[in-house]
Amino acid sequence: MEITSEIPVKKVYLDERNEDQIKKYLCNLDCPFVIGTQNRFCIKAAKKLNIPCSFVDVLAWFWKKIPEDHLLADEIFWIKFPNVRDKIPKNQGNIHIVSGIISTFPPVISKKKRLIIHIGGAKYPLSNEIPYSYLNLIAKALNMFKVGKYFDHVIVAGGSEAIHYLKQKVENKNVILVSLAKEKFIQKLNRSIHIMTTAGVSSTLESFSLEVPTSFLLPLNLSQVALLDILIESNSAPNYLQWDDYVKIDKNLRNMTEKDTIKKINAYASIVDNDKKLSSKFVDDFNNMATSIPDNLKQIKLIKYIGESGADEVVDILIEKWGLLKKING
C-alpha cells in the first residue's frame, strides 16, 4: 500500500491472509477478476466463488517444490529466473514464464554522488515484529559513516515503521531517512551511483535494470538468502554481507520454513547487536562495502536475460485469456 500510495486507484484494507474476509469483499463486487501476487488466500477465495483468478508467483524460482496451493489459479505467472522452467509440473499448461515484473525508467547517464540504502518494509506477514536488532546495526553503521568523503548525501529508504524507528537511532545529519512512494524511489535510484539493498526480488531487479551498481546487505528472510545464493553463483553479487561472517549459522537454515528462518535471523541480529566486537566488525564491513562501488556488468547481463516487460506480458495474456477487451467494448 505504501509503495503504491500515489497511484490513483481505489485501495481497500483487508487482512490479506483472511480468506473469509476476502470472500465477503468479493461478493459485493460486480463481475470481479482476481490477480494475486504471492497471496494464495485470495486465489482460494476466488476459486470457491467461481471468480476468474490468476496468481503471480514471483518466488517460483525459490521453491524446492512448488506448493500445491500455488498451482490452483486459472492462470499462473513465473519470472524467468535461470532454470525456473524445470520446475513446471507435467501437464500443467496454465503456467506462463514472463520477464521481470518491474517498473522503471530508462537509466540516466548523469548520476549524483548519492548512495541509497534500501531496507524494504523490514516486516513480513509471518512475523509482525520489526527486526529491531537488525535496524540497530544499520543505525550504528550510519552514525559512523563519513558521508562527505565519498558521497554528497545518503538516502535510507524503507517501510514507514522501520524508518520511524531508525529516525530515533540515527544521529548523523547527513543521512536522509525517508519512506518513499514507488515512483519517487525509482527516480532517486536512477540518479544514484550505488545502492545497498536487501536481496528482495523487486529491489534487486529494479537496481539492475537502472544499471546502478548494487551491493547486498545481510538477508532478512529465507527468500533473500536464496536469491543472494543465486546472485553469488551467477557472479552478480560482487559485494555482499553474509550472516556466517559474524555468527555460526544453523546448517539447516536453507531448509527451514520462512517463519523459522525469520526467527533465526532475528536471533543472529540480536547476537551481533549485543556484542561490541561483532557490532564493530559489522560497522566496518558496512562502511567498507558502501564505499566500494562494484563492477555491475554481470548484473546488467542478468537483467537482460530475465527481461523487464513482465507487467505488460501479464496484462496481454490476461486480456486474451479472459476476453477483457470484449467485455469492456460489450
Long-range contacts (C-beta under 8 A, 24 or more apart in sequence): 2-121, 2-159, 2-160, 2-179, 2-181, 3-181, 3-182, 3-185, 4-181, 4-182, 5-181, 6-181, 6-182, 6-183, 6-184, 7-182, 16-41, 16-42, 16-125, 17-41, 17-125, 19-44, 19-45, 23-48, 23-49, 26-51, 31-327, 33-318, 33-322, 33-324, 35-314, 35-318, 36-73, 40-67, 40-69, 40-70, 40-72, 43-69, 43-72, 43-73, 44-69, 44-72, 46-73, 47-72, 47-73, 52-322, 54-314, 54-318, 56-101, 56-314, 58-101, 58-201, 58-202, 59-201, 59-223, 60-84, 60-87, 61-87, 61-230, 62-223, 62-226, 62-227, 63-87, 74-321, 75-317, 75-318, 75-321, 77-101, 77-310, 77-314, 77-317, 79-201, 79-306, 79-310, 80-305, 80-306, 80-307, 81-230, 81-306, 82-230, 82-234, 82-305, 96-313, 96-314, 96-317, 98-307, 98-310, 98-313, 98-314, 98-317, 99-306, 99-307, 99-308, 99-309, 99-310, 99-313, 100-205, 100-209, 100-303, 100-306, 100-307, 100-308, 100-310, 101-202, 101-310, 101-311, 101-314, 102-202, 102-205, 102-206, 102-209, 102-308, 102-310, 102-311, 103-182, 103-183, 103-186, 103-206, 103-311, 104-186, 104-190, 104-206, 104-209, 104-210, 104-308, 105-186, 105-187, 105-190, 105-210, 107-190, 107-209, 107-210, 107-211, 107-212, 108-190, 108-191, 110-191, 111-191, 111-192, 111-193, 112-152, 112-191, 112-192, 112-193, 113-150, 113-151, 113-152, 113-153, 113-193, 114-151, 114-152, 114-153, 114-154, 114-155, 114-188, 114-191, 114-192, 114-193, 115-150, 115-151, 115-153, 115-154, 115-155, 115-192, 115-193, 115-194, 115-195, 115-196, 115-290, 116-154, 116-155, 116-156, 116-157, 116-188, 116-189, 116-192, 116-194, 116-195, 116-196, 116-197, 116-212, 117-142, 117-154, 117-155, 117-156, 117-157, 117-195, 117-196, 117-197, 117-217, 117-290, 118-156, 118-157, 118-158, 118-185, 118-195, 118-196, 118-197, 118-198, 118-203, 119-156, 119-157, 119-158, 119-159, 119-162, 119-197, 119-198, 119-217, 120-158, 120-159, 120-197, 120-198, 120-200, 120-203, 120-220, 121-158, 121-159, 121-161, 121-162, 122-158, 122-159, 122-161, 122-162, 122-220, 123-159, 123-161, 123-162, 124-220, 124-221, 124-258, 124-262, 126-258, 126-259, 126-262, 127-259, 127-262, 127-263, 127-266, 129-266, 130-161, 130-162, 130-165, 131-220, 131-265, 131-266, 131-269, 132-165, 133-266, 133-269, 133-270, 133-272, 133-273, 133-274, 134-218, 134-220, 134-265, 134-266, 134-269, 134-273, 135-162, 135-165, 135-166, 135-169, 136-169, 136-269, 136-273, 137-218, 137-269, 137-272, 137-273, 137-279, 137-282, 137-283, 137-286, 138-166, 138-217, 138-286, 139-166, 139-169, 139-170, 140-279, 140-282, 140-283, 141-282, 141-283, 141-286, 141-287, 142-166, 142-170, 142-172, 142-175, 143-169, 143-170, 143-171, 143-172, 144-283, 144-287, 145-172, 145-174, 145-175, 145-286, 145-287, 145-290, 146-287, 147-172, 147-174, 147-175, 148-174, 149-291, 150-290, 150-291, 151-193, 151-194, 155-188, 155-192, 157-185, 157-188, 186-210, 193-293, 194-290, 194-293, 196-286, 196-289, 196-290, 198-224, 199-224, 199-225, 199-227, 199-228, 199-231, 199-237, 200-224, 200-227, 201-227, 204-231, 205-303, 205-306, 205-308, 207-299, 208-236, 208-296, 208-299, 208-300, 208-302, 208-303, 209-303, 209-308, 211-296, 211-299, 211-300, 212-296, 213-293, 213-294, 213-295, 213-296, 213-299, 214-294, 214-296, 214-299, 215-239, 215-240, 215-289, 215-290, 215-292, 215-294, 216-240, 216-241, 217-241, 217-286, 218-242, 218-243, 218-269, 219-243, 219-265, 220-262, 220-265, 221-258, 221-261, 221-262, 221-265, 222-253, 222-254, 222-256, 222-257, 222-258, 222-261, 222-262, 223-258, 225-253, 225-254, 225-261, 226-254, 229-254, 231-302, 234-298, 234-302, 235-298, 236-298, 236-299, 236-301, 236-302, 238-294, 238-295, 238-298, 239-289, 239-292, 239-294, 240-289, 241-282, 241-285, 241-286, 241-289, 243-268, 245-281, 245-285, 246-271, 246-272, 246-278, 246-281, 246-282, 247-271, 247-272, 247-278
